[in-house]
């Protein structure tokens, strides 16, 4: 228990130090994060002594037998027998222990030819609400190549999940095309569409809702293996399920194979969801807010798992998130697309989008996000918008949809003509009249 400043700048408990090192940041270059090994203990079966000792690299025999009391140290309260060591190395032992648990990345088993896997061309989508038609997506264009990560970010309700469902073939577009390896998925024959559905898999936000609560893990993993003929019989399917659990770091697999979802933690359930997506050996995974419901330390472990799968299996991702710091961490070598009211307003390499945003909406998003470091948050320059209200999809503004809130608004231009995505250099495309004009002049 301490002030925000003291807690962040000089943590004295190893758990606090681990949490701080697990938080992605927006400022500065991408830093490697750590995941605290193990899982939180069961509240009905807490370990003897300090409840954190099974996951703590500072733990000694005293930690395993005696629970430390809250003691006053330098004007704060801390419950740790070894707070002096934590203060001395600033939790460095937590980082070293985390690195010991990270699996080394193996060479990819496929070549790295950058073939386009998924492409959305001028995709639009409308829904009927009573007698009214709501346009949820408007002229969405992007490509995802083999082994690439594309993060789709934006505020809630901007159309990210609808875009993911269309890319997965769960929703047909009202207009435009969805191409898989150059072929329109809605013009495919039965066999081609079956191949596409196997190649594209989804990981949902809530693993408890996406996993059948009446089925054991073994049933969830063996069903697609048997359905698609990837296993000759049930015995082989069960062995393949064990290997899938090892792949997602749920070991020993027999500890998880015959459990129901409610018997697993949130992080374990999401790893099962990842394993289920891997059963059919996909080349493209759509992760829709896949880590937003997880604790910060567990979230990092799952992100590291997804990155390892990308390296080893050449899997591409459409990673949907509202958290730009997570997008920066996961897609540092990939790209970010920023969506506002159903349109992509900026897309480009992640370092460019994070460090040199061009669209005023992207700039506003980055300036509005708080940082873990209190000094950075308090000194951060805030972009003042003309309005804090997000327009309704029932009444999208004419011209550029962002113009009622935009600090660069120019009457007679921004409120009359929708800006197209134009190349402004460094691989970045921006939908903004002012930015495009300045780039052209330069």
C-alpha positions, 0 to 999 in steps of 0.5 A, spaced: 500 500 500 503 506 497 502 512 493 502 511 485 508 514 484 512 510 490 508 504 487 510 505 480 517 507 481 520 503 487 515 497 488 517 493 494 513 486 493 515 481 487 508 481 485 507 488 484 514 488 480 511 483 476 505 486 474 508 493 472 513 489 468 507 486 464 504 492 462 505 495 455 506 502 454 505 507 448 511 511 449 518 509 447 520 503 443 517 497 444 519 493 450 519 486 452 514 484 457 514 479 462 509 474 464 508 472 472 509 464 471 504 460 474 497 461 475 493 465 481 491 460 487 485 457 488 481 461 494 479 455 497 485 452 497 490 457 498 498 455 499 501 455 506 505 461 508 505 467 503 500 466 498 505 468 492 510 464 494 509 458 488 510 463 483 515 468 486 523 467 485 525 470 491 521 465 495 525 461 501 523 456 506 520 462 511 515 464 505 513 457 504 511 456 512 510 463 515 505 468 512 508 475 512 504 481 515 503 488 512 509 492 515 510 499 515 517 501 510 518 508 508 511 510 509 508 505 505 505 498 507 508 491 504 507 484 506 514 481 504 519 477 507 524 480 502 522 487 500 529 489 501 532 484 495 526 486 491 528 494 492 535 493 491 534 489 484 527 493 482 524 486 481 530 484 476 529 477 478 522 476 476 524 478 469 529 473 469 524 467 472 519 469 466 525 469 461 526 462 464 519 459 462 519 462 455 519 457 450 525 458 445 522 460 438 523 455 433 524 456 425 518 456 421 515 450 418 513 453 412 516 458 407 516 466 408 513 467 401 508 473 402 502 471 399 496 475 400 491 470 404 485 475 406 483 481 402 477 485 403 475 490 397 471 496 398 467 492 403 460 495 406 455 492 410 448 494 412 443 492 417 435 493 417 433 496 424 425 497 423 424 501 417 431 504 417 438 501 414 444 502 418 451 502 414 456 499 419 461 498 414 463 503 409 468 502 403 473 497 408 480 495 404 485 491 407 490 485 405 493 480 410 499 476 408 502 470 410 505 470 417 503 478 418 499 481 424 494 486 422 491 490 428 484 493 427 483 498 433 478 503 434 472 505 439 467 501 441 461 500 436 466 502 430 465 496 426 471 492 428 467 485 430 463 486 424 469 486 420 472 480 423 465 476 422 465 478 415 473 476 414 471 469 417 465 468 412 460 468 418 457 475 415 456 476 407 458 483 405 452 488 403 457 490 397 464 489 396 468 482 396 472 478 401 478 474 397 481 468 400 488 467 396 485 471 391 478 467 390 472 471 392 469 466 398 462 467 396 463 465 389 467 458 391 464 451 390 463 447 396 470 444 397 473 451 396 469 454 401 470 448 406 478 449 405 477 456 406 473 455 413 478 450 415 484 455 414 480 461 418 479 460 425 476 465 430 478 466 438 473 470 441 473 475 447 470 471 452 472 464 453 467 462 458 461 464 453 465 461 447 466 454 450 461 449 451 460 448 458 457 441 458 463 439 454 470 437 457 476 439 454 477 433 450 471 433 447 472 440 444 479 438 441 477 431 438 471 433 435 474 438 429 479 433 428 474 427 427 470 431 423 475 433 418 478 427 418 485 429 421 485 423 426 483 416 424 480 414 430 478 417 437 485 414 440 489 418 435 484 424 436 485 424 444 493 424 443 493 429 438 489 433 443 494 432 448 499 435 443 495 441 442 495 442 450 502 442 450 503 447 444 499 452 448 503 450 455 497 447 458 502 441 461 501 436 463 495 435 458 492 430 462 491 435 468 486 439 463 484 434 458 478 431 462 476 438 465 470 442 464 470 450 462 468 452 469 474 448 472 479 452 469 481 459 470 480 465 465 487 464 462 487 457 461 480 457 458 483 462 453 488 457 451 483 452 450 480 456 445 487 457 442 488 450 442 481 449 439 482 454 433 489 450 432 486 443 431 484 444 423 491 447 422 489 454 420 493 459 416 489 465 419 486 467 426 481 472 427 482 474 435 477 479 437 479 482 443 482 475 445 486 478 451 481 484 454 478 480 459 485 477 462 489 479 468 495 483 466 500 478 467 496 472 464 495 477 458 502 477 456 503 470 457 497 469 451 500 474 447 507 471 447 504 464 445 500 467 439 507 470 437 510 464 438 505 460 434 506 466 428 513 464 428 513 457 428 507 456 424 507 462 420 500 464 422 497 470 420 492 474 425 487 479 424 488 482 431 482 486 434 483 490 440 481 497 443 488 498 446 493 501 442 498 499 447 497 492 446 497 493 439 503 496 439 506 490 443 503 485 439 504 488 432 510 491 432 513 488 426 506 488 423 501 494 421 495 497 425 489 499 422 485 505 425 477 504 424 472 510 426 464 509 424 465 503 420 471 506 415 479 505 416 482 512 417 489 510 417 493 504 416 500 503 416 506 500 419 506 499 427 512 504 429 509 509 424 502 509 427 504 509 434 510 514 433 508 519 428 500 518 427 497 522 421 490 522 422 487 527 428 483 521 430 489 517 431 493 522 435 487 523 439 486 516 441 494 516 443 493 522 447 487 520 451 490 513 453 493 513 460 500 510 461 502 506 467 508 511 469 504 516 473 510 521 470 508 520 463 501 520 464 501 527 468 505 530 463 502 527 456 499 533 451 492 532 450 489 533 444 482 537 445 477 535 440 471 540 438 466 535 441 466 529 446 460 525 443 461 520 438 456 520 432 450 515 432 451 510 426 443 512 425 446 519 423 453 519 421 455 526 419 456 527 411 463 528 409 468 526 413 465 522 419 470 525 424 469 532 422 464 534 428 470 532 433 476 534 429 481 540 431 483 540 424 476 541 421 475 546 415 468 548 413 466 547 406 471 541 405 471 536 411 463 536 412 461 535 404 466 530 401 468 523 404 476 523 404 479 517 401 485 513 403 491 516 400 498 514 401 502 519 405 509 516 405 512 511 409 507 505 407 502 509 411 495 511 408 490 516 411 483 518 410 484 526 411 483 532 406 488 536 410 493 531 411 493 529 404 494 536 402 500 537 406 503 531 404 502 532 397 505 539 398 511 536 401 
